[in-house]
């Protein structure tokens, strides 16, 4: 199932590891709430001073602050994950509060293993792991793990977490049982038998790296209380295994307190240096951006237009990459086309539309320069997916912005311009077509405005429409749309295979009018399913590369959809007013992330002045 990414609001992831990101650039009493923010000393803390000595992981302008005073000096202020009063910490709920939401920061709840979005490594979490070809995966429990309530963490907790997908098939975790035949325990080890028809080890590793492990004693009781409808359970408690506990929350903030008995103290060599993690709840991006710029927030995950202006004005603000696009790409929003409609059922027309788009303008204006050059591929160049990317083929067989080429392809497909300036064939005009995405997703809205203008310029009748998110979701899933901008899988252990499946699979794709969760454009092909199976079951890297290249060749020939931009998996922005040693391309001991292996930097950042 396609994962719908958590959107930013526009109005309203042991010893140091990692590899240099130059390769990417070449390739393409707690003080809380308002009182806490006031105590940060925004003007003093955020003004920025010249860094001295061996201080690293600081602002992109080489500056750091002087540190905060009092209790706030030992606290980490974070934002960009919670935009409404928290009410429920059930990790299986439809919209659990931070940090209980699945696949976010592992501060309270943790996963069995962790994925590094930069290197593609699967790193230890609550377990270490061993992949045994395409037959099985063995998990071994870490030593000394306990729950926050003092109870022992056991293999039964892991087994039960995944068994919940059988107990309540409506849960997203249920999908793991398509790729797993059984999970069994022997002492402190768990053996996961891979389904030998699918042999999709990557999909299983994705689930192991994204699913929070829950306490069997607590969740089995909840299952009983709800009649095995776990998503409906509500709780204000969060009992996990992570380095922080949920201390308190209200409509203005969420406060986490360091767990002094955390099992990972020996694994990481120390506890995190901050005593509290405080997440203020803002009404809009603008509120958060102001606090961040002033040094009242230390690290943040939200869209900031033209973030470079912050360090150019002297603020100690930093990003992982020193130069544009500043963020590592981790997702590729796709321009979806309903291929059941006349005109859009023609691959030449779809390819012509791909040639018509001014991608550079989208990157510069809609994305504030945060997207590198978009390539004609379903594989993201750089980072964890780069080993599978064939740049030469993408350039030779793909597309770029060329309006004249777009019109040439339309003419080759038998279309001619009418007196109204629009292309038509057999009396059927190309359009009028509506381009949709949710209202308020301003970078996406801006991108589609550019696309609509580009289509009009080549003689395709198109305009934008931005309904509310719920309406857009329903329309896209039901195939009740013409063109749309929507999400597919971001970089994870199953990609790029998962992304090919999201865009191209012909397995169990329902007809228009029924909800689909992949291949929203209902593109049909009688070869792709066998090709996807071959890529998923590839026994080694060489076979996997060959299979993925074949899928990419088919994708470029048929163009069932195409990316408009690259986006970060998360916007990782930091202000070195109080803390330094954040991960950057020159200080690459951890990925620039909050989720998965992004937990590593919270053990390594250092307090200024300590």
C-alpha positions as CSV (number, residue, x, y, z in Angstrom):
1,X,0.0,0.0,0.0
2,X,1.2,3.4,-0.8
3,X,2.2,5.4,2.3
4,X,0.5,8.8,2.3
5,X,3.3,11.1,3.6
6,X,2.7,13.4,6.5
7,X,2.5,16.9,5.0
8,X,3.9,20.1,6.3
9,X,1.4,22.9,7.1
10,X,1.7,25.9,4.9
11,X,-1.1,28.1,6.3
12,X,-1.6,27.2,9.4
13,X,15.9,9.1,11.8
14,X,26.3,3.3,18.5
15,X,29.4,4.6,17.2
16,X,29.4,7.2,14.4
17,X,28.7,5.8,11.0
18,X,27.9,7.2,7.5
19,X,29.4,8.1,4.2
20,X,30.1,11.5,2.6
21,X,27.3,13.2,0.7
22,X,29.6,14.7,-1.9
23,X,28.8,11.6,-3.9
24,X,25.2,12.8,-3.9
25,X,26.0,16.2,-5.1
26,X,28.1,14.8,-7.9
27,X,25.3,12.5,-8.9
28,X,22.7,15.1,-9.3
29,X,10.9,20.8,36.7
30,X,10.5,21.2,33.2
31,X,10.1,24.6,31.7
32,X,7.3,24.2,29.2
33,X,5.2,26.0,26.6
34,X,5.4,29.7,26.2
35,X,7.5,30.0,29.4
36,X,10.1,27.7,28.0
37,X,10.3,29.6,24.7
38,X,10.7,32.8,26.6
39,X,13.4,31.3,28.7
40,X,15.3,30.4,25.6
41,X,16.5,34.0,25.2
42,X,15.6,34.2,21.5
43,X,17.6,37.3,20.7
44,X,20.7,36.3,22.5
45,X,20.5,32.6,21.6
46,X,19.6,33.1,18.0
47,X,21.9,36.0,17.0
48,X,24.8,33.7,16.1
49,X,28.5,34.2,16.9
50,X,31.6,33.1,15.2
51,X,32.3,29.4,15.9
52,X,35.7,28.6,17.4
53,X,37.8,25.6,18.0
54,X,36.7,22.2,16.6
55,X,33.0,23.0,16.8
56,X,31.1,21.2,13.9
57,X,27.5,20.6,12.9
58,X,26.7,24.3,13.2
59,X,25.1,27.0,11.0
60,X,25.8,26.9,7.2
61,X,27.5,30.3,7.7
62,X,29.9,28.8,10.2
63,X,28.2,30.4,13.2
64,X,26.9,29.1,16.5
65,X,25.1,30.8,19.4
66,X,26.2,31.3,22.9
67,X,23.9,28.8,24.6
68,X,20.8,29.3,26.7
69,X,20.5,29.9,30.4
70,X,18.8,27.9,33.1
71,X,16.7,24.8,32.6
72,X,16.2,25.5,28.9
73,X,19.9,25.0,28.3
74,X,19.5,21.3,29.0
75,X,16.4,20.9,26.9
76,X,15.9,20.3,23.2
77,X,13.1,22.2,21.5
78,X,11.6,20.5,18.4
79,X,8.7,21.3,16.1
80,X,6.9,20.4,12.9
81,X,5.2,17.2,13.9
82,X,2.1,18.2,15.9
83,X,-0.4,20.8,14.9
84,X,-3.4,20.2,17.1
85,X,-3.9,19.3,20.7
86,X,-2.8,15.7,21.3
87,X,-5.5,13.4,22.4
88,X,-4.4,9.8,21.7
89,X,-1.2,7.9,22.0
90,X,-2.4,4.6,20.5
91,X,0.2,3.9,17.8
92,X,-2.4,2.1,15.7
93,X,-4.9,4.9,15.7
94,X,-5.8,6.8,12.6
95,X,-4.0,9.9,13.8
96,X,-1.9,9.3,16.9
97,X,-0.1,12.2,18.6
98,X,3.6,12.8,18.3
99,X,5.8,10.8,18.8
100,X,3.4,7.8,18.8
101,X,2.6,8.1,15.1
102,X,4.1,5.3,13.1
103,X,7.5,5.8,11.5
104,X,8.4,9.0,13.3
105,X,11.0,9.8,15.9
106,X,12.0,6.8,18.0
107,X,12.0,8.7,21.3
108,X,9.3,6.8,23.1
109,X,8.5,3.8,20.9
110,X,11.1,1.9,18.9
111,X,11.3,-0.5,16.0
112,X,13.1,-3.8,15.6
113,X,15.7,-2.4,13.2
114,X,16.4,1.0,11.8
115,X,16.9,2.2,8.2
116,X,19.6,4.8,7.2
117,X,18.2,6.9,4.4
118,X,21.7,8.0,3.3
119,X,23.6,4.7,3.1
120,X,20.7,2.2,2.8
121,X,22.0,0.2,5.8
122,X,19.7,-1.6,8.1
123,X,21.0,-0.8,11.6
124,X,20.2,-2.4,14.9
125,X,17.2,-1.3,16.9
126,X,15.5,-3.4,19.5
127,X,17.1,-6.3,17.7
128,X,20.0,-7.1,15.5
129,X,19.2,-8.9,12.3
130,X,20.6,-11.4,9.8
131,X,19.1,-11.9,6.3
132,X,19.4,-15.5,5.1
133,X,19.1,-15.2,1.4
134,X,15.5,-14.9,0.3
135,X,14.3,-17.6,2.7
136,X,14.3,-16.0,6.2
137,X,15.3,-13.2,8.5
138,X,16.6,-13.8,12.0
139,X,16.1,-11.2,14.7
140,X,18.1,-11.3,18.0
141,X,17.0,-9.2,21.0
142,X,19.3,-6.6,22.4
143,X,20.3,-7.1,26.0
144,X,18.6,-5.4,28.9
145,X,15.6,-3.9,27.1
146,X,12.7,-3.0,29.4
147,X,9.4,-1.1,29.1
148,X,9.0,2.3,30.7
149,X,6.7,0.7,33.3
150,X,9.6,-1.6,34.4
151,X,8.3,-4.8,32.9
152,X,10.6,-7.0,30.8
153,X,10.7,-6.7,27.1
154,X,10.5,-10.2,25.4
155,X,10.2,-11.8,22.0
156,X,6.5,-12.1,22.7
157,X,6.1,-8.4,22.4
158,X,7.6,-8.4,18.9
159,X,5.6,-11.5,17.8
160,X,2.4,-10.0,19.2
161,X,2.9,-6.6,17.5
162,X,3.0,-8.3,14.1
163,X,0.2,-10.8,15.0
164,X,-2.0,-7.8,15.4
165,X,-2.1,-7.7,11.6
166,X,-4.0,-11.0,11.8
167,X,-6.1,-10.1,14.8
168,X,-7.2,-6.9,13.2
169,X,-6.7,-7.1,9.4
170,X,-7.7,-3.5,9.0
171,X,-4.4,-2.4,10.5
172,X,-1.6,-1.4,8.0
173,X,0.7,-3.9,9.6
174,X,-1.5,-6.7,8.2
175,X,0.2,-6.3,4.9
176,X,3.4,-8.0,6.2
177,X,1.6,-11.3,6.1
178,X,1.5,-11.1,2.3
179,X,5.3,-11.5,2.4
180,X,5.8,-13.6,5.6
181,X,4.5,-17.1,6.2
182,X,5.3,-17.3,9.9
183,X,7.2,-15.8,12.8
184,X,8.6,-18.2,15.5
185,X,10.7,-17.7,18.6
186,X,13.5,-19.7,20.1
187,X,15.0,-18.1,23.2
188,X,16.0,-14.5,22.4
189,X,15.7,-15.1,18.6
190,X,12.9,-14.7,16.2
191,X,12.9,-16.5,12.8
192,X,10.8,-14.9,10.0
193,X,9.9,-17.2,7.2
194,X,9.7,-15.3,3.9
195,X,6.9,-16.3,1.5
196,X,8.6,-18.2,-1.2
197,X,6.2,-17.2,-3.9
198,X,6.9,-13.5,-3.4
199,X,10.4,-13.6,-1.8
200,X,10.1,-9.9,-1.1
201,X,12.8,-9.5,1.6
202,X,12.8,-5.7,1.1
203,X,9.2,-5.3,1.9
204,X,9.6,-7.3,5.1
205,X,12.6,-5.2,6.1
206,X,10.6,-2.1,5.5
207,X,7.9,-3.3,7.9
208,X,10.6,-4.2,10.5
209,X,12.1,-0.8,10.3
210,X,8.8,1.2,10.4
211,X,6.5,-0.7,12.8
212,X,6.8,0.4,16.4
213,X,6.9,-2.6,18.8
214,X,4.2,-2.4,21.4
215,X,3.7,-3.9,24.8
216,X,1.7,-7.1,24.5
217,X,0.2,-6.9,28.0
218,X,-1.2,-3.4,27.3
219,X,-2.3,-4.0,23.7
220,X,-3.8,-7.4,24.3
221,X,-6.1,-5.8,26.9
222,X,-7.0,-3.0,24.5
223,X,-7.8,-5.6,21.8
224,X,-10.1,-7.3,24.2
225,X,-11.8,-4.0,25.2
226,X,-12.4,-3.0,21.6
227,X,-13.4,-6.3,20.1
228,X,-10.1,-6.5,18.2
229,X,-10.7,-3.1,16.6
230,X,-7.3,-1.6,17.8
231,X,-7.5,1.5,15.7
232,X,-10.5,2.7,17.8
233,X,-8.7,2.4,21.1
234,X,-7.9,5.7,22.8
235,X,-5.2,6.2,25.5
236,X,-3.3,9.1,27.0
237,X,-0.4,6.8,28.1
238,X,2.6,5.9,26.0
239,X,4.6,3.0,27.4
240,X,7.5,2.3,25.1
241,X,11.2,1.2,25.3
242,X,12.8,4.4,24.0
243,X,15.2,7.0,25.6
244,X,12.3,9.3,26.6
245,X,9.0,8.9,28.4
246,X,5.9,11.0,27.8
247,X,5.9,13.3,30.8
248,X,2.9,15.6,30.1
249,X,1.0,17.3,27.3
250,X,-1.7,19.9,26.7
251,X,-3.0,22.0,23.9
252,X,0.2,24.0,23.8
253,X,3.0,21.5,24.0
254,X,4.2,17.9,24.4
255,X,7.0,17.2,26.9
256,X,9.2,14.1,26.9
257,X,11.5,13.3,29.9
258,X,14.8,11.4,29.6
259,X,14.5,7.8,30.7
260,X,17.5,7.2,33.0
261,X,17.1,3.4,32.7
262,X,17.2,3.3,28.9
263,X,18.6,0.0,27.6
264,X,20.5,1.8,24.9
265,X,22.9,3.6,27.3
266,X,25.4,0.8,26.9
267,X,24.7,0.4,23.2
268,X,25.1,4.0,22.3
269,X,27.7,4.7,25.0
270,X,25.7,7.3,26.8
271,X,22.2,8.7,27.4
272,X,21.0,11.6,25.3
273,X,22.5,14.9,26.7
274,X,19.1,16.7,26.8
275,X,17.0,16.1,29.9
276,X,13.7,17.0,28.1
277,X,12.4,17.2,24.6
278,X,9.7,19.8,24.2
279,X,7.5,20.1,21.2
280,X,5.5,23.4,21.2
281,X,2.2,23.3,19.2
282,X,2.0,26.2,16.8
283,X,-1.0,27.3,14.8
284,X,0.9,27.8,11.6
285,X,4.2,27.3,9.8
286,X,4.9,31.0,10.2
287,X,4.8,30.9,14.0
288,X,7.3,28.0,14.0
289,X,9.5,29.6,11.5
290,X,9.9,32.8,13.5
291,X,10.7,30.9,16.7
292,X,13.2,28.7,14.8
293,X,14.9,31.7,13.3
294,X,15.3,33.3,16.7
295,X,16.9,30.2,18.2
296,X,13.8,29.3,20.3
297,X,13.6,26.0,18.5
298,X,16.7,23.8,18.0
299,X,15.5,21.4,15.3
300,X,12.5,21.4,13.1
301,X,10.7,19.5,10.4
302,X,8.6,21.9,8.3
303,X,8.8,23.7,5.0
304,X,10.7,27.0,5.3
305,X,10.6,29.1,2.1
306,X,14.1,30.3,1.1
307,X,15.8,29.0,4.3
308,X,19.2,30.2,3.0
309,X,18.1,33.8,4.0
310,X,18.3,32.8,7.6
311,X,22.0,32.0,7.6
312,X,22.7,34.8,5.2
313,X,21.2,37.2,7.8
314,X,23.6,35.8,10.4
315,X,21.5,33.2,12.1
316,X,23.3,29.9,13.1
317,X,20.8,27.9,11.0
318,X,22.0,24.8,9.2
319,X,21.0,22.0,6.8
320,X,22.7,18.7,5.9
321,X,23.9,20.0,2.6
322,X,25.7,23.3,2.5
323,X,24.5,24.2,-1.0
324,X,21.2,23.8,-2.8
325,X,19.1,21.7,-2.7
326,X,20.1,21.7,1.0
327,X,18.1,18.6,1.8
328,X,18.7,15.0,0.7
329,X,15.9,13.8,-1.6
330,X,13.8,11.0,-0.2
331,X,10.5,11.2,-2.1
332,X,9.2,12.1,-5.5
333,X,5.6,13.4,-5.7
334,X,4.1,12.0,-8.9
335,X,2.0,13.7,-11.6
336,X,-0.8,11.1,-11.9
337,X,-2.8,10.7,-15.1
338,X,-6.1,8.8,-15.4
339,X,-5.2,6.4,-18.3
340,X,-8.8,5.3,-18.7
341,X,-9.6,8.6,-20.3
342,X,-9.3,9.3,-24.1
343,X,-6.0,11.0,-24.9
344,X,-4.4,10.0,-21.6
345,X,-4.7,6.3,-22.7
346,X,-2.1,7.1,-25.3
347,X,1.6,6.7,-24.2
348,X,2.8,9.2,-26.7
349,X,0.4,11.8,-25.3
350,X,1.6,11.1,-21.7
351,X,5.2,11.3,-22.8
352,X,4.5,14.6,-24.6
353,X,3.1,16.0,-21.3
354,X,6.3,14.9,-19.5
355,X,8.3,16.9,-22.1
356,X,6.1,19.9,-21.6
357,X,6.8,20.6,-17.9
358,X,9.3,23.3,-16.8
359,X,10.8,21.2,-13.9
360,X,13.5,23.9,-13.2
361,X,10.8,26.5,-12.5
362,X,9.0,24.1,-10.1
363,X,12.2,23.4,-8.3
364,X,13.1,27.1,-8.0
365,X,9.8,28.6,-7.2
366,X,7.4,26.0,-5.8
367,X,10.2,24.2,-3.9
368,X,12.4,27.2,-3.0
369,X,15.3,25.5,-4.7
370,X,15.0,22.3,-2.6
371,X,14.8,19.9,-5.5
372,X,17.7,18.8,-7.7
373,X,17.2,18.1,-11.4
374,X,14.3,15.6,-11.8
375,X,15.3,12.6,-13.8
376,X,13.1,10.3,-16.0
377,X,13.2,7.4,-13.6
378,X,11.3,6.0,-10.7
379,X,14.6,5.7,-8.8
380,X,15.8,8.6,-6.7
381,X,19.5,9.4,-7.5
382,X,21.8,9.8,-4.6
383,X,21.4,8.3,-1.2
384,X,20.2,4.8,-0.5
385,X,18.8,4.2,-4.0
386,X,21.7,5.4,-6.1
387,X,23.2,1.9,-6.6
388,X,20.1,1.1,-8.8
389,X,20.0,4.3,-10.8
390,X,21.2,4.3,-14.5
391,X,21.7,8.0,-15.2
392,X,22.8,7.4,-18.8
393,X,19.6,5.6,-19.7
394,X,17.5,8.2,-17.9
395,X,19.0,10.9,-20.0
396,X,19.0,9.0,-23.3
397,X,15.5,7.6,-23.1
398,X,13.8,10.1,-20.9
399,X,12.5,13.6,-21.1
400,X,13.3,17.1,-19.9
401,X,11.6,20.5,-20.5
402,X,11.2,21.0,-24.2
403,X,7.9,22.4,-25.4
404,X,8.7,22.0,-29.1
405,X,9.5,18.3,-28.5
406,X,6.2,17.9,-26.7
407,X,4.2,19.3,-29.6
408,X,6.2,17.1,-32.0
409,X,5.2,14.0,-30.1
410,X,1.5,15.1,-30.1
411,X,1.7,15.5,-33.9
412,X,3.3,12.1,-34.2
413,X,0.4,10.7,-32.2
414,X,-2.0,12.1,-34.8
415,X,-3.2,15.2,-33.1
416,X,-3.5,18.6,-34.8
417,X,-4.2,22.1,-33.4
418,X,-7.6,23.5,-33.9
419,X,-8.7,27.1,-34.4
420,X,-9.0,27.3,-30.6
421,X,-5.3,26.6,-30.2
422,X,-5.8,23.1,-28.6
423,X,-4.7,19.8,-30.0
424,X,-7.5,17.4,-31.0
425,X,-7.8,14.0,-32.8
426,X,-11.0,12.6,-34.4
427,X,-12.9,15.5,-33.0
428,X,-11.7,14.9,-29.4
429,X,-9.8,17.7,-27.8
430,X,-6.9,17.1,-25.3
431,X,-8.8,18.5,-22.3
432,X,-10.3,20.3,-20.6
433,X,-8.6,18.6,-17.8
434,X,-8.4,19.5,-14.1
435,X,-5.1,19.2,-12.2
436,X,-5.9,18.5,-8.5
437,X,-4.1,18.3,-5.2
438,X,-5.2,19.4,-1.7
439,X,-5.9,23.1,-1.0
440,X,-3.2,24.6,1.3
441,X,-0.3,22.4,0.2
442,X,1.2,25.5,-1.2
443,X,4.3,24.1,-2.8
444,X,2.2,21.5,-4.6
445,X,-0.4,24.1,-5.5
446,X,2.3,26.3,-7.0
447,X,3.8,23.3,-8.9
448,X,0.5,22.5,-10.5
449,X,-0.1,26.1,-11.5
450,X,3.2,25.9,-13.4
451,X,2.2,22.6,-15.1
452,X,-1.2,23.9,-16.1
453,X,0.5,26.9,-17.7
454,X,3.0,24.7,-19.5
455,X,0.2,22.5,-20.9
456,X,-1.8,25.5,-22.1
457,X,1.4,26.7,-23.8
458,X,1.7,23.6,-26.0
459,X,-2.0,23.4,-26.8
460,X,-3.5,21.2,-24.1
461,X,-6.5,22.5,-22.2
462,X,-5.7,22.3,-18.5
463,X,-6.4,24.2,-15.3
464,X,-6.0,23.7,-11.6
465,X,-8.5,22.8,-8.8
466,X,-7.6,22.5,-5.2
467,X,-10.3,20.8,-3.0
468,X,-9.9,19.8,0.6
469,X,-7.5,16.8,1.3
470,X,-10.3,14.4,2.1
471,X,-12.0,15.0,-1.2
472,X,-8.8,14.7,-3.2
473,X,-7.9,11.5,-1.4
474,X,-11.2,9.9,-2.3
475,X,-11.1,11.2,-5.9
476,X,-7.7,9.8,-6.5
477,X,-8.3,6.4,-4.9
478,X,-11.6,6.0,-6.7
479,X,-10.2,7.0,-10.1
480,X,-12.5,10.0,-10.2
481,X,-9.9,12.5,-11.5
482,X,-8.2,13.5,-14.7
483,X,-4.8,14.6,-13.4
484,X,-3.4,14.9,-9.9
485,X,-0.2,15.4,-7.9
486,X,0.1,12.7,-5.2
487,X,2.6,10.7,-3.1
488,X,4.1,7.3,-3.6
489,X,6.6,5.5,-1.4
490,X,9.6,7.4,-0.2
491,X,13.0,5.9,0.2
492,X,12.9,2.9,2.5
493,X,14.3,-0.7,2.5
494,X,11.7,-1.7,-0.1
495,X,12.4,1.0,-2.6
496,X,12.8,1.5,-5.4
497,X,10.8,-1.7,-5.9
498,X,8.0,-0.4,-3.8
499,X,7.7,2.7,-5.9
500,X,7.6,0.8,-9.1
501,X,4.8,-1.3,-7.5
502,X,2.9,1.9,-6.4
503,X,3.0,3.4,-9.8
504,X,2.8,0.4,-12.1
505,X,1.4,-2.8,-10.5
506,X,-1.6,-4.5,-12.2
507,X,-2.3,-6.8,-9.2
508,X,-5.7,-6.3,-7.6
509,X,-6.2,-2.9,-9.1
510,X,-10.0,-2.3,-8.9
511,X,-12.0,-0.6,-11.6
512,X,-12.9,3.1,-11.5
513,X,-15.3,3.8,-8.8
514,X,-13.7,1.4,-6.2
515,X,-10.8,2.5,-3.9
516,X,-7.3,1.7,-5.1
517,X,-4.2,2.1,-3.1
518,X,-1.7,1.7,-5.9
519,X,-1.7,2.5,-9.6
520,X,-4.2,5.3,-9.2
521,X,-4.1,6.0,-12.9
522,X,-5.3,2.4,-13.7
523,X,-2.5,1.9,-16.2
524,X,-2.7,-1.6,-17.8
525,X,0.2,-3.8,-19.0
526,X,0.4,-7.6,-19.3
527,X,4.1,-7.8,-18.5
528,X,4.7,-5.6,-15.5
529,X,3.5,-8.0,-12.8
530,X,6.0,-10.7,-13.8
531,X,8.7,-8.0,-13.9
532,X,7.8,-6.8,-10.4
533,X,7.9,-10.3,-9.1
534,X,11.4,-10.8,-10.6
535,X,12.7,-7.6,-9.0
536,X,11.2,-8.4,-5.6
537,X,12.7,-12.0,-5.6
538,X,16.1,-11.1,-7.1
539,X,18.7,-13.3,-5.3
540,X,21.6,-10.9,-5.5
541,X,22.4,-7.2,-6.3
542,X,23.3,-7.9,-10.0
543,X,20.0,-9.6,-10.6
544,X,18.2,-6.8,-8.7
545,X,19.9,-4.1,-10.8
546,X,18.9,-5.9,-14.0
547,X,15.3,-6.3,-13.0
548,X,14.9,-2.7,-11.8
549,X,16.6,-1.4,-15.0
550,X,14.0,-3.4,-17.0
551,X,11.2,-1.8,-15.0
552,X,12.6,1.6,-15.5
553,X,12.9,1.0,-19.3
554,X,9.2,0.1,-19.4
555,X,8.3,3.0,-17.2
556,X,10.0,5.5,-19.6
557,X,8.3,3.9,-22.6
558,X,4.8,4.0,-21.1
559,X,5.0,7.0,-18.7
560,X,2.0,6.0,-16.5
561,X,3.0,8.9,-14.3
562,X,6.0,11.2,-13.9
563,X,7.7,13.0,-11.0
564,X,7.5,16.8,-10.8
565,X,10.1,17.3,-8.0
566,X,12.2,15.6,-5.4
567,X,11.4,16.3,-1.8
568,X,13.2,15.4,1.4
569,X,12.0,12.4,3.3
570,X,11.9,15.0,6.1
571,X,12.9,18.6,6.3
572,X,15.8,18.4,8.8
573,X,16.7,22.0,9.9
574,X,18.7,23.0,12.9
575,X,19.6,26.1,14.8
576,X,23.0,25.9,16.6
577,X,22.1,28.5,19.2
578,X,22.3,26.0,22.1
579,X,23.4,22.7,20.6
580,X,26.0,21.8,18.0
581,X,27.4,18.6,16.3
582,X,24.2,18.2,14.2
583,X,24.7,15.8,11.2
584,X,25.8,17.5,8.0
585,X,27.6,16.4,4.9
586,X,30.9,17.2,6.5
587,X,29.9,15.7,9.8
588,X,28.1,12.7,8.5
589,X,28.0,10.3,11.5
590,X,24.2,10.1,11.2
591,X,21.5,10.7,8.6
592,X,19.7,14.0,8.6
593,X,16.4,12.6,9.9
594,X,14.1,12.2,12.9
595,X,12.8,8.7,12.1
596,X,14.6,5.4,11.9
597,X,18.4,5.7,12.1
598,X,17.8,9.4,12.6
599,X,17.7,8.7,16.3
600,X,21.5,8.6,16.4
601,X,22.1,12.3,16.5
602,X,20.2,12.8,19.7
603,X,23.0,10.9,21.5
604,X,25.7,12.8,19.8
605,X,24.8,16.5,19.8
606,X,26.6,18.7,22.4
607,X,25.5,21.6,24.5
608,X,27.3,24.9,23.7
609,X,29.2,26.1,26.7
610,X,29.4,22.8,28.4
